[in-house]
Amino acid sequence: MYKIPCDIVTGFLGSGKTTLLKYILQHGLNNRRVAIVMNELGDLGVDGKVIKDLEAVEKLVELDNGCICCSIGFRFALAIQEIIETTNPELIIIETTGVAEPQPLLQELGVAGLTLDAVITVVDAENLLGIHSQSVVTEKQIEAADFIVLNKIDLVDEKRLRKVEKYLHKLNDRALLLPTSYGQVKTDLLFGTSVRNYREKLRTSPSDSHAEGHSHLEQDEISAFIYKGENLLERKKFERFLSELPSHVYRAKGFMKFINESMPSLFNYTCGRFDFNWYTLKDGDQIKPQAVFIGKNIHLVKEKILKNLEKCEIRI
């Protein structure tokens, strides 16, 4: 087994986090089992009331009266334990309060039985260069992001928008920038369940019998291909391979078996950041190296990626 993936949705007060979350839950998770952890300042959980009645939500645990980064430890661990035991979710999404720095929370995920899938930071295009730019918390939220949802672009002109984008790239040139209004992000790349969606779509594609090819699955020329291997890999070479993936690649995820290691590893790559988790096989189970790579016009770099991946293999 492996740890449950977790996405962190962060962003300054009023940026549109709950609006984004509501839209994604209604349009982008394809009936996956999703649990939500939310917290708000004050006693009245308004955002929770907006979210909890949506059909996609299996379990909602609200941590009121304070910032979640100050509540990690006993209360946070109990909330996560309750979610896992009662709902067995495929994905947990944590929406932090607008004044929370994400880093302290990220450090606690492993202890709580979770693995980080992505940090999603929502930014208010209208106010970012004003009062929000004076906030250290806002900068920390942007710097931690794998995906930056640039929200409320309908409220600014083109010149202002270019300035905002330049500022965001200065703080974080690794994250994928997704401009939008009302949190309506077109792509399902944001959350961990999307990787599984892409893999399933590729496997059922009649034009791709070996599940190795590219398939235009979304707007914005987002495409994917699957790698299937037969050989063990060298971990250091594979880590270098991930660190050198071209910018076309937004996400990659899969199982790898490394030489001199008794258990396979599940790796997760998101916009330049990657990590590994052990994957425990049941008695008699076998697993071969396999992964899905997702990105914009990824077919243009597919052969290069496969060639570099082959260099990581150990032929015995």
Contacts in CASP RR format, 6 or more apart in sequence:
PFRMAT RR
TARGET T0000
AUTHOR 0000-0000-0000
METHOD contacts of the structure
MODEL  1
MYKIPCDIVTGFLGSGKTTLLKYILQHGLNNRRVAIVMNELGDLGVDGKV
IKDLEAVEKLVELDNGCICCSIGFRFALAIQEIIETTNPELIIIETTGVA
EPQPLLQELGVAGLTLDAVITVVDAENLLGIHSQSVVTEKQIEAADFIVL
NKIDLVDEKRLRKVEKYLHKLNDRALLLPTSYGQVKTDLLFGTSVRNYRE
KLRTSPSDSHAEGHSHLEQDEISAFIYKGENLLERKKFERFLSELPSHVY
RAKGFMKFINESMPSLFNYTCGRFDFNWYTLKDGDQIKPQAVFIGKNIHL
VKEKILKNLEKCEIRI
1 279 0 8 1.000
1 280 0 8 1.000
2 115 0 8 1.000
2 266 0 8 1.000
2 277 0 8 1.000
2 278 0 8 1.000
2 279 0 8 1.000
2 280 0 8 1.000
3 110 0 8 1.000
3 113 0 8 1.000
3 114 0 8 1.000
3 115 0 8 1.000
3 277 0 8 1.000
4 84 0 8 1.000
4 89 0 8 1.000
4 90 0 8 1.000
4 91 0 8 1.000
4 92 0 8 1.000
4 113 0 8 1.000
4 114 0 8 1.000
4 115 0 8 1.000
5 90 0 8 1.000
5 91 0 8 1.000
5 92 0 8 1.000
5 114 0 8 1.000
5 115 0 8 1.000
5 116 0 8 1.000
5 117 0 8 1.000
5 192 0 8 1.000
5 268 0 8 1.000
6 91 0 8 1.000
6 92 0 8 1.000
6 93 0 8 1.000
6 94 0 8 1.000
6 109 0 8 1.000
6 114 0 8 1.000
6 115 0 8 1.000
6 116 0 8 1.000
6 117 0 8 1.000
7 91 0 8 1.000
7 92 0 8 1.000
7 93 0 8 1.000
7 94 0 8 1.000
7 117 0 8 1.000
7 118 0 8 1.000
7 119 0 8 1.000
7 120 0 8 1.000
7 190 0 8 1.000
7 191 0 8 1.000
7 192 0 8 1.000
8 94 0 8 1.000
8 96 0 8 1.000
8 102 0 8 1.000
8 105 0 8 1.000
8 106 0 8 1.000
8 116 0 8 1.000
8 118 0 8 1.000
8 119 0 8 1.000
8 120 0 8 1.000
9 17 0 8 1.000
9 20 0 8 1.000
9 21 0 8 1.000
9 93 0 8 1.000
9 94 0 8 1.000
9 95 0 8 1.000
9 96 0 8 1.000
9 120 0 8 1.000
9 122 0 8 1.000
10 17 0 8 1.000
10 95 0 8 1.000
10 96 0 8 1.000
10 98 0 8 1.000
10 100 0 8 1.000
10 102 0 8 1.000
10 119 0 8 1.000
10 120 0 8 1.000
10 121 0 8 1.000
10 122 0 8 1.000
10 141 0 8 1.000
10 144 0 8 1.000
10 145 0 8 1.000
11 17 0 8 1.000
11 96 0 8 1.000
11 98 0 8 1.000
11 121 0 8 1.000
11 122 0 8 1.000
11 123 0 8 1.000
11 138 0 8 1.000
11 141 0 8 1.000
12 98 0 8 1.000
12 99 0 8 1.000
12 123 0 8 1.000
12 124 0 8 1.000
12 132 0 8 1.000
12 135 0 8 1.000
12 137 0 8 1.000
12 138 0 8 1.000
12 141 0 8 1.000
13 97 0 8 1.000
13 98 0 8 1.000
13 99 0 8 1.000
14 98 0 8 1.000
14 124 0 8 1.000
15 98 0 8 1.000
15 122 0 8 1.000
15 123 0 8 1.000
15 124 0 8 1.000
15 151 0 8 1.000
16 122 0 8 1.000
16 124 0 8 1.000
16 151 0 8 1.000
16 152 0 8 1.000
16 183 0 8 1.000
17 47 0 8 1.000
17 95 0 8 1.000
17 98 0 8 1.000
17 122 0 8 1.000
18 38 0 8 1.000
18 47 0 8 1.000
18 48 0 8 1.000
18 50 0 8 1.000
18 51 0 8 1.000
18 95 0 8 1.000
19 151 0 8 1.000
19 182 0 8 1.000
19 183 0 8 1.000
20 120 0 8 1.000
20 122 0 8 1.000
20 149 0 8 1.000
20 151 0 8 1.000
20 183 0 8 1.000
20 185 0 8 1.000
21 36 0 8 1.000
21 51 0 8 1.000
21 93 0 8 1.000
21 95 0 8 1.000
22 50 0 8 1.000
22 51 0 8 1.000
22 54 0 8 1.000
23 182 0 8 1.000
23 183 0 8 1.000
23 184 0 8 1.000
23 185 0 8 1.000
24 185 0 8 1.000
24 188 0 8 1.000
24 190 0 8 1.000
24 191 0 8 1.000
25 34 0 8 1.000
25 51 0 8 1.000
25 54 0 8 1.000
25 56 0 8 1.000
25 57 0 8 1.000
26 54 0 8 1.000
26 56 0 8 1.000
28 188 0 8 1.000
28 191 0 8 1.000
28 194 0 8 1.000
29 56 0 8 1.000
29 91 0 8 1.000
29 188 0 8 1.000
29 191 0 8 1.000
29 193 0 8 1.000
30 193 0 8 1.000
30 197 0 8 1.000
31 56 0 8 1.000
32 56 0 8 1.000
32 90 0 8 1.000
32 91 0 8 1.000
32 193 0 8 1.000
32 196 0 8 1.000
33 58 0 8 1.000
33 87 0 8 1.000
33 88 0 8 1.000
33 89 0 8 1.000
33 90 0 8 1.000
33 91 0 8 1.000
34 56 0 8 1.000
34 57 0 8 1.000
34 58 0 8 1.000
34 89 0 8 1.000
34 90 0 8 1.000
34 91 0 8 1.000
34 92 0 8 1.000
34 93 0 8 1.000
34 193 0 8 1.000
35 57 0 8 1.000
35 58 0 8 1.000
35 59 0 8 1.000
35 60 0 8 1.000
35 61 0 8 1.000
35 83 0 8 1.000
35 87 0 8 1.000
35 89 0 8 1.000
35 91 0 8 1.000
35 92 0 8 1.000
35 93 0 8 1.000
36 51 0 8 1.000
36 52 0 8 1.000
36 57 0 8 1.000
36 59 0 8 1.000
36 60 0 8 1.000
36 61 0 8 1.000
36 92 0 8 1.000
36 93 0 8 1.000
36 94 0 8 1.000
36 95 0 8 1.000
37 60 0 8 1.000
37 61 0 8 1.000
37 62 0 8 1.000
37 63 0 8 1.000
37 68 0 8 1.000
37 79 0 8 1.000
37 80 0 8 1.000
37 83 0 8 1.000
37 92 0 8 1.000
37 93 0 8 1.000
37 94 0 8 1.000
37 95 0 8 1.000
38 45 0 8 1.000
38 47 0 8 1.000
38 48 0 8 1.000
38 51 0 8 1.000
38 60 0 8 1.000
38 61 0 8 1.000
38 62 0 8 1.000
38 63 0 8 1.000
38 94 0 8 1.000
38 95 0 8 1.000
39 62 0 8 1.000
39 63 0 8 1.000
39 64 0 8 1.000
39 66 0 8 1.000
39 67 0 8 1.000
39 68 0 8 1.000
39 71 0 8 1.000
39 95 0 8 1.000
39 96 0 8 1.000
39 97 0 8 1.000
40 46 0 8 1.000
40 47 0 8 1.000
40 48 0 8 1.000
40 62 0 8 1.000
40 64 0 8 1.000
40 66 0 8 1.000
40 97 0 8 1.000
41 65 0 8 1.000
41 66 0 8 1.000
41 67 0 8 1.000
41 97 0 8 1.000
41 99 0 8 1.000
42 64 0 8 1.000
42 65 0 8 1.000
42 66 0 8 1.000
43 64 0 8 1.000
43 65 0 8 1.000
45 62 0 8 1.000
45 64 0 8 1.000
47 95 0 8 1.000
48 60 0 8 1.000
48 62 0 8 1.000
51 57 0 8 1.000
51 60 0 8 1.000
52 60 0 8 1.000
58 87 0 8 1.000
58 89 0 8 1.000
59 82 0 8 1.000
59 83 0 8 1.000
59 86 0 8 1.000
59 87 0 8 1.000
59 89 0 8 1.000
61 79 0 8 1.000
61 82 0 8 1.000
61 83 0 8 1.000
63 71 0 8 1.000
63 75 0 8 1.000
63 76 0 8 1.000
63 79 0 8 1.000
66 97 0 8 1.000
67 96 0 8 1.000
67 97 0 8 1.000
67 99 0 8 1.000
67 100 0 8 1.000
68 76 0 8 1.000
68 94 0 8 1.000
68 96 0 8 1.000
68 97 0 8 1.000
68 100 0 8 1.000
68 105 0 8 1.000
69 96 0 8 1.000
69 100 0 8 1.000
69 101 0 8 1.000
69 102 0 8 1.000
69 104 0 8 1.000
69 105 0 8 1.000
72 104 0 8 1.000
72 105 0 8 1.000
72 108 0 8 1.000
73 108 0 8 1.000
76 108 0 8 1.000
76 112 0 8 1.000
77 111 0 8 1.000
77 112 0 8 1.000
80 92 0 8 1.000
80 112 0 8 1.000
80 113 0 8 1.000
80 114 0 8 1.000
81 112 0 8 1.000
83 89 0 8 1.000
83 92 0 8 1.000
84 113 0 8 1.000
90 193 0 8 1.000
90 196 0 8 1.000
91 117 0 8 1.000
91 191 0 8 1.000
91 192 0 8 1.000
91 193 0 8 1.000
92 114 0 8 1.000
93 191 0 8 1.000
94 105 0 8 1.000
96 102 0 8 1.000
96 105 0 8 1.000
98 137 0 8 1.000
98 141 0 8 1.000
99 137 0 8 1.000
100 137 0 8 1.000
101 137 0 8 1.000
101 140 0 8 1.000
101 141 0 8 1.000
101 144 0 8 1.000
102 119 0 8 1.000
102 121 0 8 1.000
102 140 0 8 1.000
102 141 0 8 1.000
102 144 0 8 1.000
103 140 0 8 1.000
103 144 0 8 1.000
106 116 0 8 1.000
106 119 0 8 1.000
106 144 0 8 1.000
109 115 0 8 1.000
109 116 0 8 1.000
115 268 0 8 1.000
115 275 0 8 1.000
115 277 0 8 1.000
116 268 0 8 1.000
116 275 0 8 1.000
117 191 0 8 1.000
117 192 0 8 1.000
117 268 0 8 1.000
117 270 0 8 1.000
118 146 0 8 1.000
118 147 0 8 1.000
118 190 0 8 1.000
118 191 0 8 1.000
118 192 0 8 1.000
118 270 0 8 1.000
118 271 0 8 1.000
119 144 0 8 1.000
119 145 0 8 1.000
119 146 0 8 1.000
119 147 0 8 1.000
120 145 0 8 1.000
120 146 0 8 1.000
120 147 0 8 1.000
120 149 0 8 1.000
120 190 0 8 1.000
121 141 0 8 1.000
121 142 0 8 1.000
121 144 0 8 1.000
121 145 0 8 1.000
121 147 0 8 1.000
121 148 0 8 1.000
121 149 0 8 1.000
121 175 0 8 1.000
122 149 0 8 1.000
122 151 0 8 1.000
122 183 0 8 1.000
123 132 0 8 1.000
123 142 0 8 1.000
123 148 0 8 1.000
123 149 0 8 1.000
123 150 0 8 1.000
123 151 0 8 1.000
123 164 0 8 1.000
123 168 0 8 1.000
124 132 0 8 1.000
124 151 0 8 1.000
124 152 0 8 1.000
125 150 0 8 1.000
125 151 0 8 1.000
125 152 0 8 1.000
125 153 0 8 1.000
125 155 0 8 1.000
125 156 0 8 1.000
125 160 0 8 1.000
125 161 0 8 1.000
125 164 0 8 1.000
125 179 0 8 1.000
126 152 0 8 1.000
126 155 0 8 1.000
126 156 0 8 1.000
128 138 0 8 1.000
128 164 0 8 1.000
128 167 0 8 1.000
128 168 0 8 1.000
129 160 0 8 1.000
129 163 0 8 1.000
129 164 0 8 1.000
129 167 0 8 1.000
132 138 0 8 1.000
133 167 0 8 1.000
139 171 0 8 1.000
142 148 0 8 1.000
142 168 0 8 1.000
142 171 0 8 1.000
142 172 0 8 1.000
142 175 0 8 1.000
143 171 0 8 1.000
143 172 0 8 1.000
145 172 0 8 1.000
145 175 0 8 1.000
146 174 0 8 1.000
146 175 0 8 1.000
146 176 0 8 1.000
146 270 0 8 1.000
146 271 0 8 1.000
146 272 0 8 1.000
146 273 0 8 1.000
147 175 0 8 1.000
147 176 0 8 1.000
147 178 0 8 1.000
147 189 0 8 1.000
147 190 0 8 1.000
147 270 0 8 1.000
147 271 0 8 1.000
148 168 0 8 1.000
148 172 0 8 1.000
148 175 0 8 1.000
148 176 0 8 1.000
148 177 0 8 1.000
148 178 0 8 1.000
149 178 0 8 1.000
149 180 0 8 1.000
149 183 0 8 1.000
149 185 0 8 1.000
149 190 0 8 1.000
150 164 0 8 1.000
150 165 0 8 1.000
150 168 0 8 1.000
150 177 0 8 1.000
150 178 0 8 1.000
150 179 0 8 1.000
150 180 0 8 1.000
151 180 0 8 1.000
151 181 0 8 1.000
151 182 0 8 1.000
151 183 0 8 1.000
152 181 0 8 1.000
153 161 0 8 1.000
153 179 0 8 1.000
153 180 0 8 1.000
153 181 0 8 1.000
154 181 0 8 1.000
154 182 0 8 1.000
156 164 0 8 1.000
161 179 0 8 1.000
165 177 0 8 1.000
165 179 0 8 1.000
168 175 0 8 1.000
168 177 0 8 1.000
169 177 0 8 1.000
174 271 0 8 1.000
174 272 0 8 1.000
174 273 0 8 1.000
175 271 0 8 1.000
176 189 0 8 1.000
176 250 0 8 1.000
176 271 0 8 1.000
178 185 0 8 1.000
178 187 0 8 1.000
178 190 0 8 1.000
180 186 0 8 1.000
186 218 0 8 1.000
186 219 0 8 1.000
186 220 0 8 1.000
187 218 0 8 1.000
187 219 0 8 1.000
187 220 0 8 1.000
187 222 0 8 1.000
188 194 0 8 1.000
188 197 0 8 1.000
188 218 0 8 1.000
189 222 0 8 1.000
189 250 0 8 1.000
189 251 0 8 1.000
189 294 0 8 1.000
189 295 0 8 1.000
192 253 0 8 1.000
194 251 0 8 1.000
194 294 0 8 1.000
195 251 0 8 1.000
195 253 0 8 1.000
195 292 0 8 1.000
195 294 0 8 1.000
198 217 0 8 1.000
198 224 0 8 1.000
198 292 0 8 1.000
198 294 0 8 1.000
199 224 0 8 1.000
199 226 0 8 1.000
199 292 0 8 1.000
201 215 0 8 1.000
201 217 0 8 1.000
201 224 0 8 1.000
202 208 0 8 1.000
202 211 0 8 1.000
202 213 0 8 1.000
202 215 0 8 1.000
202 224 0 8 1.000
202 225 0 8 1.000
202 226 0 8 1.000
202 292 0 8 1.000
203 211 0 8 1.000
203 226 0 8 1.000
205 211 0 8 1.000
205 215 0 8 1.000
207 215 0 8 1.000
208 215 0 8 1.000
210 228 0 8 1.000
211 226 0 8 1.000
211 228 0 8 1.000
212 225 0 8 1.000
212 226 0 8 1.000
212 227 0 8 1.000
212 228 0 8 1.000
213 225 0 8 1.000
213 226 0 8 1.000
213 299 0 8 1.000
213 302 0 8 1.000
214 223 0 8 1.000
214 224 0 8 1.000
214 225 0 8 1.000
214 298 0 8 1.000
214 299 0 8 1.000
214 302 0 8 1.000
215 223 0 8 1.000
215 224 0 8 1.000
215 225 0 8 1.000
216 222 0 8 1.000
216 223 0 8 1.000
217 223 0 8 1.000
217 224 0 8 1.000
220 296 0 8 1.000
221 296 0 8 1.000
221 297 0 8 1.000
222 250 0 8 1.000
222 294 0 8 1.000
222 295 0 8 1.000
222 296 0 8 1.000
223 294 0 8 1.000
223 295 0 8 1.000
223 296 0 8 1.000
223 297 0 8 1.000
223 298 0 8 1.000
223 299 0 8 1.000
224 292 0 8 1.000
224 293 0 8 1.000
224 294 0 8 1.000
224 295 0 8 1.000
224 298 0 8 1.000
225 292 0 8 1.000
225 293 0 8 1.000
225 298 0 8 1.000
225 299 0 8 1.000
225 302 0 8 1.000
226 290 0 8 1.000
226 291 0 8 1.000
226 292 0 8 1.000
226 293 0 8 1.000
227 289 0 8 1.000
227 290 0 8 1.000
227 291 0 8 1.000
227 292 0 8 1.000
227 293 0 8 1.000
227 305 0 8 1.000
227 306 0 8 1.000
227 309 0 8 1.000
228 288 0 8 1.000
228 289 0 8 1.000
228 290 0 8 1.000
229 288 0 8 1.000
229 289 0 8 1.000
229 290 0 8 1.000
229 313 0 8 1.000
230 288 0 8 1.000
230 289 0 8 1.000
231 289 0 8 1.000
231 313 0 8 1.000
231 314 0 8 1.000
231 315 0 8 1.000
231 316 0 8 1.000
232 257 0 8 1.000
232 258 0 8 1.000
232 259 0 8 1.000
232 289 0 8 1.000
232 313 0 8 1.000
232 314 0 8 1.000
232 316 0 8 1.000
233 256 0 8 1.000
233 257 0 8 1.000
233 258 0 8 1.000
233 259 0 8 1.000
233 289 0 8 1.000
233 312 0 8 1.000
233 313 0 8 1.000
233 314 0 8 1.000
234 258 0 8 1.000
234 259 0 8 1.000
234 312 0 8 1.000
234 313 0 8 1.000
234 314 0 8 1.000
235 258 0 8 1.000
235 259 0 8 1.000
235 261 0 8 1.000
237 311 0 8 1.000
237 312 0 8 1.000
238 256 0 8 1.000
238 258 0 8 1.000
238 267 0 8 1.000
238 309 0 8 1.000
238 312 0 8 1.000
239 274 0 8 1.000
241 308 0 8 1.000
241 309 0 8 1.000
241 311 0 8 1.000
241 312 0 8 1.000
242 252 0 8 1.000
242 267 0 8 1.000
242 269 0 8 1.000
242 272 0 8 1.000
242 274 0 8 1.000
243 272 0 8 1.000
243 274 0 8 1.000
244 308 0 8 1.000
245 252 0 8 1.000
245 269 0 8 1.000
245 272 0 8 1.000
245 305 0 8 1.000
246 301 0 8 1.000
246 304 0 8 1.000
246 305 0 8 1.000
248 295 0 8 1.000
248 296 0 8 1.000
248 297 0 8 1.000
248 298 0 8 1.000
248 300 0 8 1.000
248 301 0 8 1.000
249 269 0 8 1.000
249 293 0 8 1.000
249 294 0 8 1.000
249 295 0 8 1.000
249 298 0 8 1.000
249 301 0 8 1.000
249 305 0 8 1.000
250 270 0 8 1.000
250 271 0 8 1.000
250 294 0 8 1.000
250 295 0 8 1.000
250 296 0 8 1.000
251 269 0 8 1.000
251 270 0 8 1.000
251 271 0 8 1.000
251 293 0 8 1.000
251 294 0 8 1.000
251 295 0 8 1.000
252 267 0 8 1.000
252 268 0 8 1.000
252 269 0 8 1.000
252 274 0 8 1.000
252 291 0 8 1.000
252 292 0 8 1.000
252 293 0 8 1.000
252 294 0 8 1.000
253 266 0 8 1.000
253 267 0 8 1.000
253 268 0 8 1.000
253 269 0 8 1.000
253 291 0 8 1.000
253 292 0 8 1.000
254 266 0 8 1.000
254 267 0 8 1.000
254 268 0 8 1.000
254 290 0 8 1.000
254 291 0 8 1.000
254 292 0 8 1.000
255 264 0 8 1.000
255 265 0 8 1.000
255 266 0 8 1.000
255 267 0 8 1.000
255 279 0 8 1.000
255 287 0 8 1.000
255 288 0 8 1.000
255 289 0 8 1.000
255 290 0 8 1.000
255 291 0 8 1.000
256 264 0 8 1.000
256 265 0 8 1.000
256 267 0 8 1.000
256 289 0 8 1.000
256 291 0 8 1.000
257 264 0 8 1.000
257 265 0 8 1.000
257 287 0 8 1.000
257 288 0 8 1.000
257 289 0 8 1.000
258 265 0 8 1.000
259 314 0 8 1.000
263 278 0 8 1.000
263 279 0 8 1.000
263 280 0 8 1.000
263 281 0 8 1.000
264 278 0 8 1.000
264 279 0 8 1.000
264 281 0 8 1.000
264 287 0 8 1.000
265 276 0 8 1.000
265 277 0 8 1.000
265 278 0 8 1.000
265 279 0 8 1.000
266 276 0 8 1.000
266 277 0 8 1.000
266 278 0 8 1.000
266 279 0 8 1.000
267 274 0 8 1.000
267 275 0 8 1.000
267 276 0 8 1.000
267 291 0 8 1.000
268 274 0 8 1.000
268 275 0 8 1.000
268 276 0 8 1.000
268 277 0 8 1.000
279 287 0 8 1.000
281 287 0 8 1.000
293 302 0 8 1.000
293 305 0 8 1.000
END
